[in-house]
Amino acid sequence: MAHDAELADRVRTALSDRDVREVTMFGGLAFMVDEKMVVSVSGGGGALLVRVSRSRDAEYLEARGARRAEMGTGRSMGEGWITVAEEALTEDEDLQFWVDAALEHHAEAAGR
């Protein structure tokens, strides 16, 4: 399934100050920083898969358009994996919020 090309371009812009590698995975286009996935533009529907800190998982799930990510119907990916609905990403500030959340987790996981 093809990813949302417009959303992918917006993610590229949001990550333009980073060394990013793009990889096809999770049924979409993943954006890797230091060889770790930070976000993935999902195939179909334009949803964004985001890797966030487990310590802030519940907080992020309260955000508009956020829900627990699933790998197939009914198979939760667990804490720290969130899917954000296309409707919640209409403004660049909305997208940047999620990119920043993913980068925060990335830095935390790397011990920075």
Phi and psi restraints in degrees (range 20) as a CNS / XPLOR table:
assign (resid 1 and name C) (resid 2 and name N)
       (resid 2 and name CA) (resid 2 and name C) 1.0 -74.4 20.0 2
assign (resid 2 and name N) (resid 2 and name CA)
       (resid 2 and name C) (resid 3 and name N) 1.0 148.2 20.0 2
assign (resid 2 and name C) (resid 3 and name N)
       (resid 3 and name CA) (resid 3 and name C) 1.0 -85.5 20.0 2
assign (resid 3 and name N) (resid 3 and name CA)
       (resid 3 and name C) (resid 4 and name N) 1.0 168.1 20.0 2
assign (resid 3 and name C) (resid 4 and name N)
       (resid 4 and name CA) (resid 4 and name C) 1.0 -77.0 20.0 2
assign (resid 4 and name N) (resid 4 and name CA)
       (resid 4 and name C) (resid 5 and name N) 1.0 105.5 20.0 2
assign (resid 4 and name C) (resid 5 and name N)
       (resid 5 and name CA) (resid 5 and name C) 1.0 -63.7 20.0 2
assign (resid 5 and name N) (resid 5 and name CA)
       (resid 5 and name C) (resid 6 and name N) 1.0 -37.8 20.0 2
assign (resid 5 and name C) (resid 6 and name N)
       (resid 6 and name CA) (resid 6 and name C) 1.0 -65.2 20.0 2
assign (resid 6 and name N) (resid 6 and name CA)
       (resid 6 and name C) (resid 7 and name N) 1.0 -45.1 20.0 2
assign (resid 6 and name C) (resid 7 and name N)
       (resid 7 and name CA) (resid 7 and name C) 1.0 -64.8 20.0 2
assign (resid 7 and name N) (resid 7 and name CA)
       (resid 7 and name C) (resid 8 and name N) 1.0 -39.0 20.0 2
assign (resid 7 and name C) (resid 8 and name N)
       (resid 8 and name CA) (resid 8 and name C) 1.0 -60.1 20.0 2
assign (resid 8 and name N) (resid 8 and name CA)
       (resid 8 and name C) (resid 9 and name N) 1.0 -41.6 20.0 2
assign (resid 8 and name C) (resid 9 and name N)
       (resid 9 and name CA) (resid 9 and name C) 1.0 -63.1 20.0 2
assign (resid 9 and name N) (resid 9 and name CA)
       (resid 9 and name C) (resid 10 and name N) 1.0 -39.2 20.0 2
assign (resid 9 and name C) (resid 10 and name N)
       (resid 10 and name CA) (resid 10 and name C) 1.0 -66.2 20.0 2
assign (resid 10 and name N) (resid 10 and name CA)
       (resid 10 and name C) (resid 11 and name N) 1.0 -38.2 20.0 2
assign (resid 10 and name C) (resid 11 and name N)
       (resid 11 and name CA) (resid 11 and name C) 1.0 -65.5 20.0 2
assign (resid 11 and name N) (resid 11 and name CA)
       (resid 11 and name C) (resid 12 and name N) 1.0 -42.8 20.0 2
assign (resid 11 and name C) (resid 12 and name N)
       (resid 12 and name CA) (resid 12 and name C) 1.0 -55.4 20.0 2
assign (resid 12 and name N) (resid 12 and name CA)
       (resid 12 and name C) (resid 13 and name N) 1.0 -43.5 20.0 2
assign (resid 12 and name C) (resid 13 and name N)
       (resid 13 and name CA) (resid 13 and name C) 1.0 -64.3 20.0 2
assign (resid 13 and name N) (resid 13 and name CA)
       (resid 13 and name C) (resid 14 and name N) 1.0 -43.6 20.0 2
assign (resid 13 and name C) (resid 14 and name N)
       (resid 14 and name CA) (resid 14 and name C) 1.0 -64.6 20.0 2
assign (resid 14 and name N) (resid 14 and name CA)
       (resid 14 and name C) (resid 15 and name N) 1.0 -26.3 20.0 2
assign (resid 14 and name C) (resid 15 and name N)
       (resid 15 and name CA) (resid 15 and name C) 1.0 -106.1 20.0 2
assign (resid 15 and name N) (resid 15 and name CA)
       (resid 15 and name C) (resid 16 and name N) 1.0 14.9 20.0 2
assign (resid 15 and name C) (resid 16 and name N)
       (resid 16 and name CA) (resid 16 and name C) 1.0 -62.4 20.0 2
assign (resid 16 and name N) (resid 16 and name CA)
       (resid 16 and name C) (resid 17 and name N) 1.0 -18.9 20.0 2
assign (resid 16 and name C) (resid 17 and name N)
       (resid 17 and name CA) (resid 17 and name C) 1.0 -91.4 20.0 2
assign (resid 17 and name N) (resid 17 and name CA)
       (resid 17 and name C) (resid 18 and name N) 1.0 7.9 20.0 2
assign (resid 17 and name C) (resid 18 and name N)
       (resid 18 and name CA) (resid 18 and name C) 1.0 -117.2 20.0 2
assign (resid 18 and name N) (resid 18 and name CA)
       (resid 18 and name C) (resid 19 and name N) 1.0 158.5 20.0 2
assign (resid 18 and name C) (resid 19 and name N)
       (resid 19 and name CA) (resid 19 and name C) 1.0 -86.1 20.0 2
assign (resid 19 and name N) (resid 19 and name CA)
       (resid 19 and name C) (resid 20 and name N) 1.0 108.1 20.0 2
assign (resid 19 and name C) (resid 20 and name N)
       (resid 20 and name CA) (resid 20 and name C) 1.0 -119.9 20.0 2
assign (resid 20 and name N) (resid 20 and name CA)
       (resid 20 and name C) (resid 21 and name N) 1.0 139.8 20.0 2
assign (resid 20 and name C) (resid 21 and name N)
       (resid 21 and name CA) (resid 21 and name C) 1.0 -117.5 20.0 2
assign (resid 21 and name N) (resid 21 and name CA)
       (resid 21 and name C) (resid 22 and name N) 1.0 136.7 20.0 2
assign (resid 21 and name C) (resid 22 and name N)
       (resid 22 and name CA) (resid 22 and name C) 1.0 -101.9 20.0 2
assign (resid 22 and name N) (resid 22 and name CA)
       (resid 22 and name C) (resid 23 and name N) 1.0 134.0 20.0 2
assign (resid 22 and name C) (resid 23 and name N)
       (resid 23 and name CA) (resid 23 and name C) 1.0 -137.1 20.0 2
assign (resid 23 and name N) (resid 23 and name CA)
       (resid 23 and name C) (resid 24 and name N) 1.0 138.2 20.0 2
assign (resid 23 and name C) (resid 24 and name N)
       (resid 24 and name CA) (resid 24 and name C) 1.0 -78.5 20.0 2
assign (resid 24 and name N) (resid 24 and name CA)
       (resid 24 and name C) (resid 25 and name N) 1.0 118.6 20.0 2
assign (resid 24 and name C) (resid 25 and name N)
       (resid 25 and name CA) (resid 25 and name C) 1.0 -163.7 20.0 2
assign (resid 25 and name N) (resid 25 and name CA)
       (resid 25 and name C) (resid 26 and name N) 1.0 164.2 20.0 2
assign (resid 25 and name C) (resid 26 and name N)
       (resid 26 and name CA) (resid 26 and name C) 1.0 53.7 20.0 2
assign (resid 26 and name N) (resid 26 and name CA)
       (resid 26 and name C) (resid 27 and name N) 1.0 30.6 20.0 2
assign (resid 26 and name C) (resid 27 and name N)
       (resid 27 and name CA) (resid 27 and name C) 1.0 71.3 20.0 2
assign (resid 27 and name N) (resid 27 and name CA)
       (resid 27 and name C) (resid 28 and name N) 1.0 19.4 20.0 2
assign (resid 27 and name C) (resid 28 and name N)
       (resid 28 and name CA) (resid 28 and name C) 1.0 -154.6 20.0 2
assign (resid 28 and name N) (resid 28 and name CA)
       (resid 28 and name C) (resid 29 and name N) 1.0 -155.2 20.0 2
assign (resid 28 and name C) (resid 29 and name N)
       (resid 29 and name CA) (resid 29 and name C) 1.0 -114.4 20.0 2
assign (resid 29 and name N) (resid 29 and name CA)
       (resid 29 and name C) (resid 30 and name N) 1.0 111.2 20.0 2
assign (resid 29 and name C) (resid 30 and name N)
       (resid 30 and name CA) (resid 30 and name C) 1.0 -90.0 20.0 2
assign (resid 30 and name N) (resid 30 and name CA)
       (resid 30 and name C) (resid 31 and name N) 1.0 143.0 20.0 2
assign (resid 30 and name C) (resid 31 and name N)
       (resid 31 and name CA) (resid 31 and name C) 1.0 -108.8 20.0 2
assign (resid 31 and name N) (resid 31 and name CA)
       (resid 31 and name C) (resid 32 and name N) 1.0 116.9 20.0 2
assign (resid 31 and name C) (resid 32 and name N)
       (resid 32 and name CA) (resid 32 and name C) 1.0 -104.4 20.0 2
assign (resid 32 and name N) (resid 32 and name CA)
       (resid 32 and name C) (resid 33 and name N) 1.0 133.5 20.0 2
assign (resid 32 and name C) (resid 33 and name N)
       (resid 33 and name CA) (resid 33 and name C) 1.0 -121.2 20.0 2
assign (resid 33 and name N) (resid 33 and name CA)
       (resid 33 and name C) (resid 34 and name N) 1.0 126.4 20.0 2
assign (resid 33 and name C) (resid 34 and name N)
       (resid 34 and name CA) (resid 34 and name C) 1.0 53.2 20.0 2
assign (resid 34 and name N) (resid 34 and name CA)
       (resid 34 and name C) (resid 35 and name N) 1.0 38.1 20.0 2
assign (resid 34 and name C) (resid 35 and name N)
       (resid 35 and name CA) (resid 35 and name C) 1.0 65.9 20.0 2
assign (resid 35 and name N) (resid 35 and name CA)
       (resid 35 and name C) (resid 36 and name N) 1.0 17.6 20.0 2
assign (resid 35 and name C) (resid 36 and name N)
       (resid 36 and name CA) (resid 36 and name C) 1.0 -119.2 20.0 2
assign (resid 36 and name N) (resid 36 and name CA)
       (resid 36 and name C) (resid 37 and name N) 1.0 135.1 20.0 2
assign (resid 36 and name C) (resid 37 and name N)
       (resid 37 and name CA) (resid 37 and name C) 1.0 -69.1 20.0 2
assign (resid 37 and name N) (resid 37 and name CA)
       (resid 37 and name C) (resid 38 and name N) 1.0 130.6 20.0 2
assign (resid 37 and name C) (resid 38 and name N)
       (resid 38 and name CA) (resid 38 and name C) 1.0 -105.1 20.0 2
assign (resid 38 and name N) (resid 38 and name CA)
       (resid 38 and name C) (resid 39 and name N) 1.0 -44.4 20.0 2
assign (resid 38 and name C) (resid 39 and name N)
       (resid 39 and name CA) (resid 39 and name C) 1.0 -144.2 20.0 2
assign (resid 39 and name N) (resid 39 and name CA)
       (resid 39 and name C) (resid 40 and name N) 1.0 160.2 20.0 2
assign (resid 39 and name C) (resid 40 and name N)
       (resid 40 and name CA) (resid 40 and name C) 1.0 -140.3 20.0 2
assign (resid 40 and name N) (resid 40 and name CA)
       (resid 40 and name C) (resid 41 and name N) 1.0 129.7 20.0 2
assign (resid 40 and name C) (resid 41 and name N)
       (resid 41 and name CA) (resid 41 and name C) 1.0 -83.6 20.0 2
assign (resid 41 and name N) (resid 41 and name CA)
       (resid 41 and name C) (resid 42 and name N) 1.0 115.6 20.0 2
assign (resid 41 and name C) (resid 42 and name N)
       (resid 42 and name CA) (resid 42 and name C) 1.0 -75.4 20.0 2
assign (resid 42 and name N) (resid 42 and name CA)
       (resid 42 and name C) (resid 43 and name N) 1.0 154.4 20.0 2
assign (resid 42 and name C) (resid 43 and name N)
       (resid 43 and name CA) (resid 43 and name C) 1.0 -74.8 20.0 2
assign (resid 43 and name N) (resid 43 and name CA)
       (resid 43 and name C) (resid 44 and name N) 1.0 133.8 20.0 2
assign (resid 43 and name C) (resid 44 and name N)
       (resid 44 and name CA) (resid 44 and name C) 1.0 72.0 20.0 2
assign (resid 44 and name N) (resid 44 and name CA)
       (resid 44 and name C) (resid 45 and name N) 1.0 129.0 20.0 2
assign (resid 44 and name C) (resid 45 and name N)
       (resid 45 and name CA) (resid 45 and name C) 1.0 81.7 20.0 2
assign (resid 45 and name N) (resid 45 and name CA)
       (resid 45 and name C) (resid 46 and name N) 1.0 -11.2 20.0 2
assign (resid 45 and name C) (resid 46 and name N)
       (resid 46 and name CA) (resid 46 and name C) 1.0 70.7 20.0 2
assign (resid 46 and name N) (resid 46 and name CA)
       (resid 46 and name C) (resid 47 and name N) 1.0 15.6 20.0 2
assign (resid 46 and name C) (resid 47 and name N)
       (resid 47 and name CA) (resid 47 and name C) 1.0 -70.5 20.0 2
assign (resid 47 and name N) (resid 47 and name CA)
       (resid 47 and name C) (resid 48 and name N) 1.0 155.5 20.0 2
assign (resid 47 and name C) (resid 48 and name N)
       (resid 48 and name CA) (resid 48 and name C) 1.0 -114.8 20.0 2
assign (resid 48 and name N) (resid 48 and name CA)
       (resid 48 and name C) (resid 49 and name N) 1.0 128.8 20.0 2
assign (resid 48 and name C) (resid 49 and name N)
       (resid 49 and name CA) (resid 49 and name C) 1.0 -95.0 20.0 2
assign (resid 49 and name N) (resid 49 and name CA)
       (resid 49 and name C) (resid 50 and name N) 1.0 127.6 20.0 2
assign (resid 49 and name C) (resid 50 and name N)
       (resid 50 and name CA) (resid 50 and name C) 1.0 -126.8 20.0 2
assign (resid 50 and name N) (resid 50 and name CA)
       (resid 50 and name C) (resid 51 and name N) 1.0 136.7 20.0 2
assign (resid 50 and name C) (resid 51 and name N)
       (resid 51 and name CA) (resid 51 and name C) 1.0 -99.4 20.0 2
assign (resid 51 and name N) (resid 51 and name CA)
       (resid 51 and name C) (resid 52 and name N) 1.0 116.6 20.0 2
assign (resid 51 and name C) (resid 52 and name N)
       (resid 52 and name CA) (resid 52 and name C) 1.0 -124.2 20.0 2
assign (resid 52 and name N) (resid 52 and name CA)
       (resid 52 and name C) (resid 53 and name N) 1.0 168.2 20.0 2
assign (resid 52 and name C) (resid 53 and name N)
       (resid 53 and name CA) (resid 53 and name C) 1.0 -63.4 20.0 2
assign (resid 53 and name N) (resid 53 and name CA)
       (resid 53 and name C) (resid 54 and name N) 1.0 132.9 20.0 2
assign (resid 53 and name C) (resid 54 and name N)
       (resid 54 and name CA) (resid 54 and name C) 1.0 -61.5 20.0 2
assign (resid 54 and name N) (resid 54 and name CA)
       (resid 54 and name C) (resid 55 and name N) 1.0 -31.7 20.0 2
assign (resid 54 and name C) (resid 55 and name N)
       (resid 55 and name CA) (resid 55 and name C) 1.0 -68.9 20.0 2
assign (resid 55 and name N) (resid 55 and name CA)
       (resid 55 and name C) (resid 56 and name N) 1.0 -18.8 20.0 2
assign (resid 55 and name C) (resid 56 and name N)
       (resid 56 and name CA) (resid 56 and name C) 1.0 -113.7 20.0 2
assign (resid 56 and name N) (resid 56 and name CA)
       (resid 56 and name C) (resid 57 and name N) 1.0 7.2 20.0 2
assign (resid 56 and name C) (resid 57 and name N)
       (resid 57 and name CA) (resid 57 and name C) 1.0 -53.6 20.0 2
assign (resid 57 and name N) (resid 57 and name CA)
       (resid 57 and name C) (resid 58 and name N) 1.0 -51.6 20.0 2
assign (resid 57 and name C) (resid 58 and name N)
       (resid 58 and name CA) (resid 58 and name C) 1.0 -61.4 20.0 2
assign (resid 58 and name N) (resid 58 and name CA)
       (resid 58 and name C) (resid 59 and name N) 1.0 -40.0 20.0 2
assign (resid 58 and name C) (resid 59 and name N)
       (resid 59 and name CA) (resid 59 and name C) 1.0 -61.1 20.0 2
assign (resid 59 and name N) (resid 59 and name CA)
       (resid 59 and name C) (resid 60 and name N) 1.0 -47.8 20.0 2
assign (resid 59 and name C) (resid 60 and name N)
       (resid 60 and name CA) (resid 60 and name C) 1.0 -66.0 20.0 2
assign (resid 60 and name N) (resid 60 and name CA)
       (resid 60 and name C) (resid 61 and name N) 1.0 -32.9 20.0 2
assign (resid 60 and name C) (resid 61 and name N)
       (resid 61 and name CA) (resid 61 and name C) 1.0 -66.0 20.0 2
assign (resid 61 and name N) (resid 61 and name CA)
       (resid 61 and name C) (resid 62 and name N) 1.0 -18.0 20.0 2
assign (resid 61 and name C) (resid 62 and name N)
       (resid 62 and name CA) (resid 62 and name C) 1.0 -81.8 20.0 2
assign (resid 62 and name N) (resid 62 and name CA)
       (resid 62 and name C) (resid 63 and name N) 1.0 -11.6 20.0 2
assign (resid 62 and name C) (resid 63 and name N)
       (resid 63 and name CA) (resid 63 and name C) 1.0 -69.6 20.0 2
assign (resid 63 and name N) (resid 63 and name CA)
       (resid 63 and name C) (resid 64 and name N) 1.0 150.8 20.0 2
assign (resid 63 and name C) (resid 64 and name N)
       (resid 64 and name CA) (resid 64 and name C) 1.0 -56.7 20.0 2
assign (resid 64 and name N) (resid 64 and name CA)
       (resid 64 and name C) (resid 65 and name N) 1.0 128.3 20.0 2
assign (resid 64 and name C) (resid 65 and name N)
       (resid 65 and name CA) (resid 65 and name C) 1.0 83.0 20.0 2
assign (resid 65 and name N) (resid 65 and name CA)
       (resid 65 and name C) (resid 66 and name N) 1.0 -0.3 20.0 2
assign (resid 65 and name C) (resid 66 and name N)
       (resid 66 and name CA) (resid 66 and name C) 1.0 -91.0 20.0 2
assign (resid 66 and name N) (resid 66 and name CA)
       (resid 66 and name C) (resid 67 and name N) 1.0 143.4 20.0 2
assign (resid 66 and name C) (resid 67 and name N)
       (resid 67 and name CA) (resid 67 and name C) 1.0 -153.0 20.0 2
assign (resid 67 and name N) (resid 67 and name CA)
       (resid 67 and name C) (resid 68 and name N) 1.0 162.2 20.0 2
assign (resid 67 and name C) (resid 68 and name N)
       (resid 68 and name CA) (resid 68 and name C) 1.0 -61.4 20.0 2
assign (resid 68 and name N) (resid 68 and name CA)
       (resid 68 and name C) (resid 69 and name N) 1.0 131.6 20.0 2
assign (resid 68 and name C) (resid 69 and name N)
       (resid 69 and name CA) (resid 69 and name C) 1.0 -71.6 20.0 2
assign (resid 69 and name N) (resid 69 and name CA)
       (resid 69 and name C) (resid 70 and name N) 1.0 145.3 20.0 2
assign (resid 69 and name C) (resid 70 and name N)
       (resid 70 and name CA) (resid 70 and name C) 1.0 -125.2 20.0 2
assign (resid 70 and name N) (resid 70 and name CA)
       (resid 70 and name C) (resid 71 and name N) 1.0 143.2 20.0 2
assign (resid 70 and name C) (resid 71 and name N)
       (resid 71 and name CA) (resid 71 and name C) 1.0 -105.0 20.0 2
assign (resid 71 and name N) (resid 71 and name CA)
       (resid 71 and name C) (resid 72 and name N) 1.0 83.5 20.0 2
assign (resid 71 and name C) (resid 72 and name N)
       (resid 72 and name CA) (resid 72 and name C) 1.0 91.0 20.0 2
assign (resid 72 and name N) (resid 72 and name CA)
       (resid 72 and name C) (resid 73 and name N) 1.0 158.5 20.0 2
assign (resid 72 and name C) (resid 73 and name N)
       (resid 73 and name CA) (resid 73 and name C) 1.0 -59.9 20.0 2
assign (resid 73 and name N) (resid 73 and name CA)
       (resid 73 and name C) (resid 74 and name N) 1.0 122.8 20.0 2
assign (resid 73 and name C) (resid 74 and name N)
       (resid 74 and name CA) (resid 74 and name C) 1.0 77.4 20.0 2
assign (resid 74 and name N) (resid 74 and name CA)
       (resid 74 and name C) (resid 75 and name N) 1.0 6.7 20.0 2
assign (resid 74 and name C) (resid 75 and name N)
       (resid 75 and name CA) (resid 75 and name C) 1.0 -111.2 20.0 2
assign (resid 75 and name N) (resid 75 and name CA)
       (resid 75 and name C) (resid 76 and name N) 1.0 89.8 20.0 2
assign (resid 75 and name C) (resid 76 and name N)
       (resid 76 and name CA) (resid 76 and name C) 1.0 -59.5 20.0 2
assign (resid 76 and name N) (resid 76 and name CA)
       (resid 76 and name C) (resid 77 and name N) 1.0 140.6 20.0 2
assign (resid 76 and name C) (resid 77 and name N)
       (resid 77 and name CA) (resid 77 and name C) 1.0 -85.2 20.0 2
assign (resid 77 and name N) (resid 77 and name CA)
       (resid 77 and name C) (resid 78 and name N) 1.0 -7.8 20.0 2
assign (resid 77 and name C) (resid 78 and name N)
       (resid 78 and name CA) (resid 78 and name C) 1.0 92.2 20.0 2
assign (resid 78 and name N) (resid 78 and name CA)
       (resid 78 and name C) (resid 79 and name N) 1.0 179.0 20.0 2
assign (resid 78 and name C) (resid 79 and name N)
       (resid 79 and name CA) (resid 79 and name C) 1.0 -58.4 20.0 2
assign (resid 79 and name N) (resid 79 and name CA)
       (resid 79 and name C) (resid 80 and name N) 1.0 141.4 20.0 2
assign (resid 79 and name C) (resid 80 and name N)
       (resid 80 and name CA) (resid 80 and name C) 1.0 91.7 20.0 2
assign (resid 80 and name N) (resid 80 and name CA)
       (resid 80 and name C) (resid 81 and name N) 1.0 -4.7 20.0 2
assign (resid 80 and name C) (resid 81 and name N)
       (resid 81 and name CA) (resid 81 and name C) 1.0 -117.0 20.0 2
assign (resid 81 and name N) (resid 81 and name CA)
       (resid 81 and name C) (resid 82 and name N) 1.0 116.4 20.0 2
assign (resid 81 and name C) (resid 82 and name N)
       (resid 82 and name CA) (resid 82 and name C) 1.0 -129.5 20.0 2
assign (resid 82 and name N) (resid 82 and name CA)
       (resid 82 and name C) (resid 83 and name N) 1.0 139.2 20.0 2
assign (resid 82 and name C) (resid 83 and name N)
       (resid 83 and name CA) (resid 83 and name C) 1.0 -104.9 20.0 2
assign (resid 83 and name N) (resid 83 and name CA)
       (resid 83 and name C) (resid 84 and name N) 1.0 134.4 20.0 2
assign (resid 83 and name C) (resid 84 and name N)
       (resid 84 and name CA) (resid 84 and name C) 1.0 -113.2 20.0 2
assign (resid 84 and name N) (resid 84 and name CA)
       (resid 84 and name C) (resid 85 and name N) 1.0 127.7 20.0 2
assign (resid 84 and name C) (resid 85 and name N)
       (resid 85 and name CA) (resid 85 and name C) 1.0 -67.5 20.0 2
assign (resid 85 and name N) (resid 85 and name CA)
       (resid 85 and name C) (resid 86 and name N) 1.0 149.4 20.0 2
assign (resid 85 and name C) (resid 86 and name N)
       (resid 86 and name CA) (resid 86 and name C) 1.0 -54.6 20.0 2
assign (resid 86 and name N) (resid 86 and name CA)
       (resid 86 and name C) (resid 87 and name N) 1.0 -39.4 20.0 2
assign (resid 86 and name C) (resid 87 and name N)
       (resid 87 and name CA) (resid 87 and name C) 1.0 -63.9 20.0 2
assign (resid 87 and name N) (resid 87 and name CA)
       (resid 87 and name C) (resid 88 and name N) 1.0 -22.9 20.0 2
assign (resid 87 and name C) (resid 88 and name N)
       (resid 88 and name CA) (resid 88 and name C) 1.0 -90.8 20.0 2
assign (resid 88 and name N) (resid 88 and name CA)
       (resid 88 and name C) (resid 89 and name N) 1.0 7.2 20.0 2
assign (resid 88 and name C) (resid 89 and name N)
       (resid 89 and name CA) (resid 89 and name C) 1.0 -123.3 20.0 2
assign (resid 89 and name N) (resid 89 and name CA)
       (resid 89 and name C) (resid 90 and name N) 1.0 21.6 20.0 2
assign (resid 89 and name C) (resid 90 and name N)
       (resid 90 and name CA) (resid 90 and name C) 1.0 -68.1 20.0 2
assign (resid 90 and name N) (resid 90 and name CA)
       (resid 90 and name C) (resid 91 and name N) 1.0 -34.3 20.0 2
assign (resid 90 and name C) (resid 91 and name N)
       (resid 91 and name CA) (resid 91 and name C) 1.0 -99.0 20.0 2
assign (resid 91 and name N) (resid 91 and name CA)
       (resid 91 and name C) (resid 92 and name N) 1.0 148.3 20.0 2
assign (resid 91 and name C) (resid 92 and name N)
       (resid 92 and name CA) (resid 92 and name C) 1.0 -60.4 20.0 2
assign (resid 92 and name N) (resid 92 and name CA)
       (resid 92 and name C) (resid 93 and name N) 1.0 -33.2 20.0 2
assign (resid 92 and name C) (resid 93 and name N)
       (resid 93 and name CA) (resid 93 and name C) 1.0 -64.3 20.0 2
assign (resid 93 and name N) (resid 93 and name CA)
       (resid 93 and name C) (resid 94 and name N) 1.0 -36.0 20.0 2
assign (resid 93 and name C) (resid 94 and name N)
       (resid 94 and name CA) (resid 94 and name C) 1.0 -64.5 20.0 2
assign (resid 94 and name N) (resid 94 and name CA)
       (resid 94 and name C) (resid 95 and name N) 1.0 -46.3 20.0 2
assign (resid 94 and name C) (resid 95 and name N)
       (resid 95 and name CA) (resid 95 and name C) 1.0 -63.7 20.0 2
assign (resid 95 and name N) (resid 95 and name CA)
       (resid 95 and name C) (resid 96 and name N) 1.0 -43.4 20.0 2
assign (resid 95 and name C) (resid 96 and name N)
       (resid 96 and name CA) (resid 96 and name C) 1.0 -61.9 20.0 2
assign (resid 96 and name N) (resid 96 and name CA)
       (resid 96 and name C) (resid 97 and name N) 1.0 -35.3 20.0 2
assign (resid 96 and name C) (resid 97 and name N)
       (resid 97 and name CA) (resid 97 and name C) 1.0 -55.4 20.0 2
assign (resid 97 and name N) (resid 97 and name CA)
       (resid 97 and name C) (resid 98 and name N) 1.0 -46.4 20.0 2
assign (resid 97 and name C) (resid 98 and name N)
       (resid 98 and name CA) (resid 98 and name C) 1.0 -74.2 20.0 2
assign (resid 98 and name N) (resid 98 and name CA)
       (resid 98 and name C) (resid 99 and name N) 1.0 -37.3 20.0 2
assign (resid 98 and name C) (resid 99 and name N)
       (resid 99 and name CA) (resid 99 and name C) 1.0 -63.0 20.0 2
assign (resid 99 and name N) (resid 99 and name CA)
       (resid 99 and name C) (resid 100 and name N) 1.0 -43.4 20.0 2
assign (resid 99 and name C) (resid 100 and name N)
       (resid 100 and name CA) (resid 100 and name C) 1.0 -62.9 20.0 2
assign (resid 100 and name N) (resid 100 and name CA)
       (resid 100 and name C) (resid 101 and name N) 1.0 -39.9 20.0 2
assign (resid 100 and name C) (resid 101 and name N)
       (resid 101 and name CA) (resid 101 and name C) 1.0 -61.4 20.0 2
assign (resid 101 and name N) (resid 101 and name CA)
       (resid 101 and name C) (resid 102 and name N) 1.0 -42.0 20.0 2
assign (resid 101 and name C) (resid 102 and name N)
       (resid 102 and name CA) (resid 102 and name C) 1.0 -67.8 20.0 2
assign (resid 102 and name N) (resid 102 and name CA)
       (resid 102 and name C) (resid 103 and name N) 1.0 -40.9 20.0 2
assign (resid 102 and name C) (resid 103 and name N)
       (resid 103 and name CA) (resid 103 and name C) 1.0 -67.8 20.0 2
assign (resid 103 and name N) (resid 103 and name CA)
       (resid 103 and name C) (resid 104 and name N) 1.0 -33.9 20.0 2
assign (resid 103 and name C) (resid 104 and name N)
       (resid 104 and name CA) (resid 104 and name C) 1.0 -61.6 20.0 2
assign (resid 104 and name N) (resid 104 and name CA)
       (resid 104 and name C) (resid 105 and name N) 1.0 -46.3 20.0 2
assign (resid 104 and name C) (resid 105 and name N)
       (resid 105 and name CA) (resid 105 and name C) 1.0 -61.8 20.0 2
assign (resid 105 and name N) (resid 105 and name CA)
       (resid 105 and name C) (resid 106 and name N) 1.0 -43.9 20.0 2
assign (resid 105 and name C) (resid 106 and name N)
       (resid 106 and name CA) (resid 106 and name C) 1.0 -56.9 20.0 2
assign (resid 106 and name N) (resid 106 and name CA)
       (resid 106 and name C) (resid 107 and name N) 1.0 -47.5 20.0 2
assign (resid 106 and name C) (resid 107 and name N)
       (resid 107 and name CA) (resid 107 and name C) 1.0 -65.5 20.0 2
assign (resid 107 and name N) (resid 107 and name CA)
       (resid 107 and name C) (resid 108 and name N) 1.0 -40.2 20.0 2
assign (resid 107 and name C) (resid 108 and name N)
       (resid 108 and name CA) (resid 108 and name C) 1.0 -62.7 20.0 2
assign (resid 108 and name N) (resid 108 and name CA)
       (resid 108 and name C) (resid 109 and name N) 1.0 -45.5 20.0 2
assign (resid 108 and name C) (resid 109 and name N)
       (resid 109 and name CA) (resid 109 and name C) 1.0 -66.5 20.0 2
assign (resid 109 and name N) (resid 109 and name CA)
       (resid 109 and name C) (resid 110 and name N) 1.0 -30.1 20.0 2
assign (resid 109 and name C) (resid 110 and name N)
       (resid 110 and name CA) (resid 110 and name C) 1.0 -85.4 20.0 2
assign (resid 110 and name N) (resid 110 and name CA)
       (resid 110 and name C) (resid 111 and name N) 1.0 -2.9 20.0 2
assign (resid 110 and name C) (resid 111 and name N)
       (resid 111 and name CA) (resid 111 and name C) 1.0 76.7 20.0 2
assign (resid 111 and name N) (resid 111 and name CA)
       (resid 111 and name C) (resid 112 and name N) 1.0 27.3 20.0 2
